[in-house]
Amino acid sequence: MRIQKLYVQDLMSGITINDITFARLNVLVGVSGAGKTSIITALKRLVRIAEGFSDSGVDWELSFLDDDNNDVLWTGKTSRNWDINNEGDVVASFVQEKLVVNNEQIFSSNQDGIELLGVKLPKLDDTKSLIFHLRNDKKIKKIQNSISSAVIVDVDSSDFSQSQKVTFFKETLHNEISEFKSKFSIKKFSCSHKELSCREKLYYAHEYDREAFSEFQDIYTSIFSQVKSVSVRAMKTYSHGSDRERAIMISLHLKNKRVVRQGQISSGMFKTMMILSELYFGNNKSPIIIDEIENSLGVNCLPDILAELNMASNQVIITSHHPRVINEIPVRHWNIVSRSEDGSVVTKKAEDVLPKGSNHEAFLQLINSPEYKGC
């Protein structure tokens, strides 16, 4: 998926993300409270809605290219009224929803009913999105997969930043992998299995695609010169003792012969590993969205990670207020986030606002500009 334009209004709080456009590489900059995290949160909400989760009081328009480069417009609105279902989850009904692909309306729903390609459908559970309900339809499946493949890293993304967290996975994919034999490609496998976590991708690359893993390891050890190699294995645990369900455990082998177990890996080293795992083993068409990228990454990691993101073919959207981050990325990729007079979150291209000069000069101009300050 390549996100093109986003509009989201939270009907409960009144916060509006007002028609923000995105390029291949986007660095969202602005003072605290400008709305950078609100943009990431809005994207995360839409991904969850596409995956079948309910949400209350949200109105949206999302324009994007799917993985087959189809031009997609997905719009919808949910009720402000909510309830709690039998599982204890907060649910709200969908007021309207529409999917348009290459200017052809695929489905629509409103108070008059549901239509799929002009054919009336029976009533469905209105607490889940149509894009989720109809995800097995040939035309909709790839679009729903494109949305759900977005990689979002924020404060809640424990898979990326918490080395103490253990990931369990079922080895149900091993039979499928064995059919590849010597031709297994982690990139192709990730494209067909977009549900894989960053740690699962790391494990399957380590086990079955040594060439890709070696490339990843070369980059990782160049960033952390004390590391000789990275080891990933699946192991049984007492609580998950089945052969079909195991824990992924990662360890670092240092040049001084010490071994650093997963729970002892620093947050910066671990988060760097997980981001590189997505870049080297994930789907090239999955957008990588990182809120406050400097969090948990040391200053020694930042330039290398930013260089990798800059060179990636994935769409990249990151937020930051750290001068080291902003100075590493060319000005043409900066988007200044601020609030308009009515409180809406808006963005402006920095190169349209700031005088031309070096990145260092541009950063000083940026932090002193009225657009950055929200004046």
N, C-alpha and C positions, 0 to 999 in steps of 0.2 A: 504494500500500500504506500502511495505517496500522497500525503495530506496536502490539499491545496488551499482550502479556506474553512474557517471554523466560526460558527456563531452559536453561542450557548447562553441562555438566560436561566438563572436559578430563580424560579417563581417564589421560593420561600424567603430567600435573603435579598432578592432584587439585584444580585450581582450579574452583570451582563458582559460576556466576552464578545466584543463587537466586530464581526467580520474580519478576523485576523487571517492574513495570507502567509503561506509558508513556502520556502524554497527547499533545495536539497540540504543545505546546512544552515541552521538557525541558532543564533545565540541570543536568548532573551535577557536583556539587561534592564536594570531599574532599581530604584531605592526599595527598601523593605516596605511591603504593603502596596506596591504598585500593581500587583496582580500576576506576577510571574508564576507563582505556584497555583493560582486559580486557573490559569490556562492548562497546566499539566493535569490538575484535578478534573477539569472539564473533559479532557481527552480520555482520562482513565474512566470516568463515569460512562462515556459512550461505549468504550470497549466492553465494560461490564454489562451494559444493556444489550449489546450484540451477543454476549455470551449467555443470556437468559436471566440475568439478575434484574430485579425490579428497582425502580428509583422513583421518588416522588418529586413533583413540582419542577420539572426540567423541560425546556423548550429548546430544540436544536436544529441546526442545518450543518451538515458535514459534506464538503466536496472533496473527492479524492480520486486518484487513479488506482484501480485494483491491480493485482499481480499480473494480469493480462493486459494492462494499460487501457482498460475500459474506463470511460469517464462516468463517475458515479456521484449521484446526489442522494443523500439519505437524510430525511427530515422526520421530526416527530415531536410529540408533546405528551407529557404524563400529568395526571391530576395532582393537585396540591393535597387532596384528601388521601390519607393513608390508613392502613390497617395492619394487623399482625396476623400472619397465617399460623397454621398448626405447628410449623417447624420453629416458630418464634422469630421469623424474618419480617421486616417491615416491607409491605407491598403497596403499590398504587396502580391504578388502572391507566392504560394508554388511551388518551383522548383522540389522537390521530397519529398516523405514521405513513410514510411514502418512500418508495425506492424508485429512482429513475436511473437507467443505464443507457448511455449514449443517446440521450433525449427520448428514450422509450420508457414509458411508465410500466414497471414490473408489478408492483403491488401498491395498494393504498387501503387504509382503514380509517374510518371516522364513525360518527353516530349512525350513518346510514348502512354500515356494514363493511365487509371485506371483499376486495377484488384482487384476483391474481391474473394478470394478462387479460383483463376484461371479463373474467369468469367469477361469478359470485361464489364465495366460500362460506361454509357454516361458521357459526360463532366459535371462537377459540378463547383460551384463557387470556383475559385482557390484562393480566399483570405481567405478562412476558411479551417481548417485542416480536413483531411478525418476522423480522429478519432471523430471529432465533427459531420460531415455530416452523418456518419454511426453509430451514437451512439444508434440508436434504434435496430440495429442488436443484436441478443442474445449474440453472442460471444464478441462483442465490448462494449456493454452497461456497463457490470461490470468493464471492464478495464477503460473506460472513467470515470465512477463514482469513481473508486479507486484513479485516479489522481486528480479529482476535489475535493475530500474530504480532501486533505491536508490542514492543518491548519497553515497558515503563519502569523506570528505576526512581523510587522516591523514598521517603522516610520509612514507609511500611514494607519495603522490598527486602525482607530478611534473607532471601535466597542470595542476594548480591552482597550484603554487607555483614552478615552475622555468621562468622565461621563456626560459632558454637552450635548453630542450628544444624540438625542432621536431616538430609533429604532421603526419604524412602521411595523406592520405585519398584514397579513390578516388571519382571523380566519377560513379559509377554511378547516383546518385540524381537527377542533373540532368534526365533524361527525365521522371521522375516529377514533379519540381518544375514542369517546363514545362507540365504538364497543369493546374496550378492557375492559371496565368497571373496575373492581377491579384488573385486571391483567396487567394494563398498566406498561410498563418498558421504562424509558427514554433512556436507552442504546439501546434497540432493536429499538425503534422509531428513534433514531439518525442514526442507521445503514441503515434503509429504507428511511430516509429523510436526506441525507447528505448535503442538501442545507441549513439546519437550521443554524442560527448564534448562537454564544455563548450565547447571551441574550435570544433568543427564547428557547434554551435548558434549561436555568435557569428558565424561566417562566413555561414551560411545566412540569418540574420536581417539581417545587413549587406547581403547581395546581393538578397534577395527580400521582406523584410518591413520596409520602411523605417520604418513607423509604430512598430512594436515596438522597432526599433533606436534610433529617436530618443528614445523614452521611457527606454530603458536609458542612452543617452548623456547625457541630461539629469541623471539621478541620479548617474552616474559623475563628470561634470564639476562637479556641486555638491559632491561630496566632495573632489575634487582641482581646486580653482579655477584652477590654472595650466594645466589641459588645456582646449583648445578643441574637439577632436574626436578620435574613435577611428577608425582605418582598419584594415580586415581584407581581405586578398586571398589568392588562391591563386596560387602561382608554381611554375614548373618548376625542378628542380634538376638538376645534372649526374648525380647518382646515381639520381635518380628522374625521368627525362626524359619519361616517357610522358604523353600528354594525359590519360590516365585516372587518373594518380596524381600528386598535387601536394602541396606543403607549404603549410600555413596560416601566414601571417605577419601579425603585428599591429604597428601603430605608433601612437604618440601624437603629435598635432600640438598644440604648445603655443601659448599666446597671444603669446609673444615670437617666434613664427615658427620656433622650433627644432622638429626632428622627432626623437623618441626611438624608435629601432628596438627590436624585440622583446627582443633580448638585453640591452638597456640599461635596460629597465623594472625598477624596484625590486620586490623580492619582495612588499612590502605593496600596492603599486599593482596588481601583476599578480594576486595572490590575490583582492583585492577585485573585480577585473574578472571573474574566473572564477566567484566565488560569485554575483555579480549576474547573470551569464550564465545560471546554473542557475535563479535565481529568476524572471527575466523571460522566458526562452525555453524552459525545461524543462517537464516534465509536472507539473502542480499536485499530482498524487497520489503523486509520488515522494518518499519521505522524504529529507531532507537531514541527514546525520550528519557532524559535524565534531569531530574530537578536538583538544583544546587549541587552541581557536579563536584565541587571542591570538598563536599562533606565526606569524611573518612579517607580522602586521598591526601597523602603528604605532598609537599611542594616538589619533591623529587619525582613523583609519579605523574603529576599534572601535564607537563609538556609532552611526554611520550603518549599518554592517553589521548590528548587533544590532537596530536599529529596523526594518530591512528584514525580517530573520528573524522578528521579533515580529509583523509585519503579514502575513507570507506565509500562504497557505492550505495550503502543504505542512506535513507533520509535520516538526518540527525537533528534533534531539537533538544537544546540544553538551556538551563537557566543558571545564571551566576551573577554575583556582585563582586567577585574576587578579581583584583587587578591582574593577577598572574594568568587567569583564564582569559579575560577579555583581551589582554595584550597579545596573547598567543594566536588569536583568531583574527584574520583580516577584517577591516572595518565593514566591508561590503556584506558581511554575514551578521552584523549586529542589528538587532531589532530593539528599539527603546520602548519599554512597556511603561505606560502611565495611565492615569485616570482622566477621563474627560470631565467636563463640568457636571454632567448628570451622574457621574460615578462609574460609567462604563469603562471596562478595561480595553485600551486601544494600543496599537503599536505603530511606530514610525521607523522607516529605514534610517539608520544612523548616517549613511553616506548622503542622504538627502538633506540632513540637518547640519552636519558638522563640516567645517572647512577641511580641505584635503591636507594631508600631512602624514607623518609617521604614526604608527600605532600608539607609541608613547604619547605623542602630542594629542592624538585623537582621544585617548583615554582621559587626559586632563580636560580636554574640551567637553567630553561626554559628561563627566561628573559635575561640570559647572554649567551645563546647558539647562535651560528651563524645561525642555522636554524630559530630561532625566529626573530633574527635581520635581516634576509634576506641576510646575508653575503655570 
